[in-house]
Amino acid sequence: MTSEVTAIDNRLMMLKKRFAERTTAQLTELAPKLADWQGGVCHPDDLQDLYHLLHRLAGSSGTFGFHQLGEEASQLEQLIKEVIHTVEPAQLSTGCQIEPAVLTRLSQLSQLLLAAEAPASTAINWDLVEHTGEKTQLLVLDAGLAALGEALMTYGFNVRHCENLPQHCTQCWHPASIIITPAALLSQVVAWNQQQAQAQHKAPAPILCIGQDDSFQARYALAAQGADGLFMQPVEVPKLAKRIEQLKAEQQQHHASKVLLLDDDQELTEHYRVVLTQAGKNVKVMAQPEGLLAVLAEFRPDIVLLDVHMPPYSGVTLARMIRLEPEWLSLPIIYLSSEQDRDLQINALAQGADEFITKPISDEQLIRTVRTLCYRARQLAKLVSCDGLTGLLNHSHIKQALTHEYARVQRLGHHTSIAILDLDHFKQVNDRHGHGVGDLVIKALAQVLQKRLRTTDHLGRYGGEEFVIILPDCKLAQSELMFKDICHHFSQLSFIGSDGTFHATVSVGLAELNNFSGEEQALNAADDALYQQKQAGRNGVTCYQHPRLGRDENLAQDGAD
């Protein structure tokens, strides 16, 4: 990590040097104009160029360590803005005068390039924003929770038991852990968790408590100590598993966040890109807005960072243009600007953006702001796109994901499998044990799918007890093995019904998206395969067979492709 941080700092220092060289050249070009303006008038085009230069310096100088230059440029920017906004239109056509005191301050800007400070990145502990991508590990403390840990292993979680009190254990803690502890041990566990995190320069792990006191006072005390969840004994394992999946998703979401950055200041944009990429973001940069809608459709960002001033374009107008498309009405758009006037900021926000970040912003503030906004955006998107019971994509959004994946298959040519799953004899489960138990069975299947499938797969609840799964870059034979494993593990789960424990099973139909002229045809083929599996006895997997080929020929052809 040390060599990587050194490389990052070297890259940022190079950008700082480029910024200083570019600014020096621009201020050198400005010097003769300042002399001309001393004895005459400033042409309107020159006045606008001067304003844009000051706006750039006000927004980016601080990022590269030139704080005095940025502060002075910000003050001068406001003075020049007043000149532009207060003179009569007739004066602008012939030129206008700039006060001698302002011209003197403009001539001294180049001297402030000598007053540089260390780049802000040296204050960042990159370990705290880096995400390992390792598989989540459940750390179950106390031998009394051993049975709970075994139940969670059935759902596919990687569980490690620690029978020692946490302060006596130095080997169990891991940055990708989720800790499960008796509520009575929480204060000790919190102290140990923070100690281990600080020693490894990582963020503390989430903590879930298992307790017996459900009172307001008990819950308040646990929240004050930093617990991330409370589950009463006897624990409803499906609910606990769902909460674990939520925490796991939160840990992984920061790494997967996609940021579209649109700014015409090349050095500043590259600085932001380097910093956000190192912090685990997937960043795409645009210096000019032409082709913006095509990039949105292809990249599908979680948020857009958009400069307000990009002559000849306006960031405010670009935000409104994005909102013309219904698909992007909920896309978070964040303005980047050195504009200090709060009224102007609010007016800009009213035109279609969601947040206003004032330049300059430190690297650490940028990381935290983008991380928070990405997380918020994903949480809001989940409310719209996800099924309330399972947390998987709902019917319309899994269909939308299928349409997008079919387009990718046609363009890139990779293999993608599609699966339809249906719980066996589910009506009997509802009739015999009640709809509440039926809901637990549905949620349990969703959790097994989330644990056993890849993060790149698209999981959706198609309706009732039926699920649709899209597996990009996955051939049919590979998909069949994965779902056979899922069928086996799901059949091992125990559910508590009205007359004791029972087990449930699931049937799966598979088809390969590449083999069809459209996504609907592929979906129908997977449904046909599901029907064949139901007829064959349920609790298993059937692959769709081309009418002219047998099963072995289908799989042989799939393996040969």
N, C-alpha and C positions, 0 to 999 in steps of 0.2 A: 504493500500500500504506500510505503514511503516514496518509492521511485515513481509511482503513479502520481502522487501529489506533487512531487517535484516537476514532473512533466506538465501538469496542469498549471502550476505557478509560472513555469517558463513560457507557456503558451499565453497566459494572461499578461505577462510582462512584455511579450512581443506585441500584443494588441495595444498595450499602453504606449509603447514606442511608436507604433503606427499612428495612434491617435495624436501624439505630440507632433509628429512630423506633418501630418495633414493639417493640424491646427496652425502650426507655424507657417506653413505655406499660405493658408487662407488669410492669416493676419498680415503677412508680408504683402499680399495683394491688396489688402485693405488700406495700408499706410498711405499710398499716393492719393487715394480717394479722400481720405480724411483731410489731407492738405488742401485739396480742391474745395472741400466743403467749408473750410475755415473762412474763405473769402467769398463764398457764393451759396448756391442752393444745392440740395440733394435731389437727384432725379427719383421719381417714384419707384422705378424698377430697382435702383440701387438701395432705396430704403427698404423694400421688401426683402432683397438679398441679405441686407444687414440684419433684419429681424430674424430671418431663418437661421443665419449663422449664430446669433446670440441664443436663439431657442435651442439649437443643437448643443451648444456649449453649456447652457444652463442644465440640460438634461443628462449629459453624459460625462462632463468633466469630473464630477465627484466619484463616479464609478471607477475612474482610472487613477484616483488619488489626487487630482488637481482641485481640491475643495475651494480654495480661495478664488480660483478662476471661475468655477461654477457659480459661486455666490455673487461675484461681481457681474458675470454675464446675465444672471437672473434679474438683478436690479436694472441693468441697462436694457434688457429685453422689455421690461415693463415701461421704461421711459420712452423707448422707440415705439412701443405699441400705442402709447398715449399720443405721440406725434401723428401716427397713422390715423387714429380714430378721431382726433380733434380738429385737424385742419379741414378747410373747406374743399369741396371737390374741385373747384377751379384752381386752387393752389396745388393740388396733387398733379394736375395736368401739366403744370409748369415747373413743379419742384417746390420744396419747402426747406426751411432752415432748421438746423440742429444747434442747440445751445452750445457755446464754446466749452463749458464745463463738461458736458457729455462727450464732446469730441476728445477732450483731454483724457478722460477716463478710458475711452475706446482705444486711444493710442498707447495706453499703458497695459493693455491686456496681455501682450506678449511676455511682459516681465513676470506675470503670474504663472507662466508655464515652468518657471524655475523653482516654484514653491510646491513641489510634489511630495506626497506622503506615500507610505507603503500601500500596495493594493489591498483592497478589503478581503480578498480571498485568504490571506495569511491568517486571518482570525477564525476561519471556518474549520471545525473538526469534521472532516469529510466522513469519518467513520459513523458519525451520528446520522448522516443522511444517506449513506450507502445501504443498499438492501441486498442480502446475500442470495436470495432466490432459493434457499435450501428448504427442504420439506419441513413443514411445521411439526414440531414435537410436543406432545403433551407431557408435562411433568406433574405427576400425581404424588403429592406429599401425604405421608401418614399411611401406615399399613391398614388402617380401618377403611380406606377407600380402594383397596386392592380389587374388590369385586367390580366397582365402578370402572376402574381402569380396564379390566378385562372386557366389560360390556362395550366400552368405547373402541377397543381393538377390533371388535366385530364390525364396526362401521368403517374400518380401514385406517384409523388413526394410528400414528406411531406413538406409542405410550411408553414412558419410562417411569418406574416407581422409585421413590426415595423415602426410606423409612426413618432416616435420621432427621432430627430437627434441622431446619435450613441453615442456621448459623454454624452448624458443625459440618456442612457439606460444601465443598468447593469445586466439585467435579460435575454436578448435575446441571448447572445453569447453562443455557444456550440462548443466543440472541433471537433465534427463531422459535423459542418455546412459548407455550401458553400454560400457565401454572394453575393447577387445581388443588385447593387446600381447604381443610376444615376452617370454618369462620373463626374458631377460637384461636387459630394460629396466625391470623391475618397480620397483626402488628409485627410479629417476628419475620414473617415472609416478606412484607413490604420492605423492611429494613435490609434484609438479605438481598432481595431483588435489586434494590438501588445500589447496594455495595458492589454486587457482581457486575452490574451494568457499567458503573463508573470505572471499575477496574479494567474492563474490556473496551471502554469508550463506545458503548452501544446504548440504545434506548432501553429502558426497563421493559420486561415482558408483561403482557396482560395477566391479570389474576382473576380467577373465578372461585367463588366461595361456596362451600357446601355447609348448610347450617340447619338449625332446628327452630330458631327464633325468627318469626316473620313479622314482628312488631315494627311500628314506625321508628322507634328509638334504635332498634337493632340495625335496621336498614340504613338509617341516617349515619350511625357510627361507622358502618362498613364503607359507605360512600365517602365519608370524611377521610378514611384511611387510604382510599384509592382503589377499592375493589371495582372490577369491571363487570361483575355479575354475581347474582345470588340464586342458588337453587336449594329448595327445601328437600329434606330427606322424608320418604324415599324419593330418590331423584328420577324424574321422567327423562330417561336417556335421550329420546329423540329431540326434546327441547334443548337439552344440554349440547347435543351434537350440532343443532342448528346454530346456537350461539357461538360455538367454537368455529364453525364455518364462517360466520360473520366476522369474527376477529381475524381469522386467517385471511379473509378477503381484504380486510382493511390493511393488513401487513403487506399484502402483495399489490394492492391498488396503486400505492405511491410509485412503485417501480414501473407499473404498466401505463401510467398516465401519459397521454399524448397532448402536446402543446404545439399550437401553430403560432409562430411569432412573425408579425408583419411590421417591419420598421426599415426605413431607408438609411439609417445610420449604420454603415457597415461594421465599423469597429465595435460599436456598442452591441449590435445584434449578435456578432460573433462571440463577444464576451458573455452575453446572456446564454447563448447556446452552449458554450463550454461549461458554464456553471450549472445549468439545469440538467445537461446530459450527465455530468458527473454525479449529480444528486439523484440519478435514476430515472429521469424523464426522457421520453421519446420526443425529440424536438425537431420540428420542420420549420425552416426559415424561408420567408419571402421578402425580398427587397423591394419589389414592385407588385402592385395588387392585380395586374392583369393575370387572368387565369385563376383567380381566387376561388370561384365557385367549383371549378374542376378539382382543385386541390382539396377543398372541403369534402367533396364527394368521395375522393380516393383515400385521403388520410383519415378522415372522420375524427377530428380532434376532440378532446374532452373540454378544452377551453381555447380561446383565441386571445392572444395579447396583441394589441393594435395601437400603433402610434397615432396620436390625434393629428399631427401635422406631417404630411408627406407630399409636399408640392410636386405636381399640381393637384394632388388628390387630398381629400379631407377624410380623416379616419371616422369622423361622425357620419359622413355620407356613406362610407363603406359599411359601417355597422347597420345603417338603415337598409342598404342594398342586400346585405345578408338576410335581414329579417323579412325581405320580400318573399323568400322561399319558406313555406310552412314547415319544411323539414328542419329548419334551423331556428325556429322560434324559441326553443328552450336552450340553445347553445350559449353557454356563458361567454360574453365578450368583455374583455378587460381593457380599458384605455391605459396607455402609457403616455405620460406627458409631464413637462415641467411647469404646466399651468398651475399657478397658486390661487387664482381667484375661485373661491368656492362656488359663487353663483354661476360662473361659466362652467365649472365642473358639473354642477347639477343639471344645467341646461344640456350639456353634452350627454349625460347619462339618460336624460329624458328622450334622447333620439334613438335609443336601442341598445345601450350597453348596460352592464350589470355592476361594474366596479371601476374605480378610478385609482390607479397607482401613480403617485407623484414621483417623478424623477428629480434628483438621483435617488436610487434605492440601493442599499448595500446588498452584497451577494447573499448573505445569510437571510436578510429580510425577503429578498426575491424568492429564495428557496422555500421559506416558510409560507409566504403568501401564495405562491403557485401550488404548493402541496395542499394547503387548506382549501383553496378554491377548487382544485381538482377533486378533492374528496367530497366537498359539498356538491359539486356538479354530478358526481357519480351517484351520490345518495338520492338526489332529486330525480336523476334519470331512472334509478331503480323503482321509485314510486310509480313512474309512468309505465315502464317497460316490463316489470316483473310481476309474477303471480303472487298474490298476497299470502297464500298458504305455504308455498314451497320456496319462494325467493328465486325461482327459475324464471326465464323469459315467459311472458304470457303468449297466448295464441297468435295475436297479430305480429308480435315482435319476433317470434321464432320463424314465422312465415317470411318476415322481412329479412331476417338473417339468412334464410335459405335462398332468397332471391339474390342477395349480395354474393353469397358463396357460389351460386351457379354462374354469375357473371365473372367471378374470379377464375373459376374452372375453365370457362370458355376462353378467357384471356391468357391464362398462364399454363393451362394444360395439366395441372397436378391432379392426383386422384383424391376424391372425397367420398366418404361413405355417409349414408343417411339411415337412421334407425327409427323405428316406431316401436314403443314398448307399451304393454298393456298389462295391468295387474290381473291375475287369474282369479276367477270366481269372486270378484270384488263385491258384487251385489249381495252375495251371501255373507260377506264380512259385515257390511252395513246392516243387513237384516238381523243378523245374529248378535252382533256386538254393539251396534249403534254407530251413528255417523261420526261421533267424536273419536272413536277408536279407528274408524275408517280413515279419518284425516291423519291420524298418527302413522298409519301404514303408508299413506301417500307421501307424507313428509319423510319417513324413513327411507323410502325408495329414492327420493330426491337427494337425500344426504349421501346415500351409497353411491349414486351417480357422480355427485360432486367430488367424492373422495377417490373413486376408482378411475375416473376419466381425466383427461388432460385439461390444463387451464385454457388451451387454445380451442377446445371443443365448445360448441354452442348447445346449451341444454334448455329445453322449454317444456312447459306443461301445456299440452295441446288441448286438453279438456277432460274434466272428470278424472279418471284413473289412467289416462293415456298421455304418453310423453313422446316428444320428437327430439332426436339428438343429431347434430351435424358434426362430422369428424373430418376436418380438413387434413390434407396430406396423409390420408390413411386408406389403404387398400382394403378390399372386402375381407380377405382372409385374416388380416390383422384385426379388423373390427370384430369378426366372428369370435376370435379368441378372447378379446377384451370383454365382450358381452356374455360369453359363457362363464367367465370368471365372476362377472357381476351377478348373473343368475344364481350361481352357487353361493356366493356370500350373502345375498339377500335372503335366500331360502333358509339360512342359518339363524336369522334374527328371530327373537322371541317377542311376542306381543301379549299383553295381558288383556283378555276379553271378559265377557260376562260370566263365563264358566271355566275360567282358567287360562293358561297360556295357549297360544296357537302360532302357527307359522304361515307365511304367505309366499307366493311365488309370482314370477313375472315371465311373460312371453315376449320375444323380440323378433321383428322382421327387419331385414337388412337389404339395401340396394346401393349401387354405386352411381353417384350423380352423373359421372362422365358418360354413362351408357344411354342417356335419354336426351330427347330434343328439348326438354324443358324441366324446370324444377317440380312442376305439378305431376308430370309423368313419373318422375323418380319417386315422389312421395306416394303415389298410387301403387307403384311397384313394391315399395317397402310395406305398404298396407296389405297387399296380396300375400307377401311372404309371412306377415304376421298371422293372417288368416290360416295359412298352411300350417304354421306352428301350433295354433290353437287346435286344429283338426288332428295334429299328430300327437297330442297329449299335453300340450302346454309346458311351462317351466323349461324353456330352452330357446335356441336361436335357429332361425331359418333364413337363408340367403335367397334373394330373388333369382330365379333361373331364367335365362333367355329361352324363349319357346323353342329355338333350334338347337339348344345346347343342354347337355345333362349337367348335374351338379359338379362332377369332377372336372368336366371341360370348362365350366364357368370359373372355378377356382384356379384351374391350371392357366386359363387365359389371364385371370387377374394377377397371378404370380409372375407371368411372363412379361406383363406390360412394364 
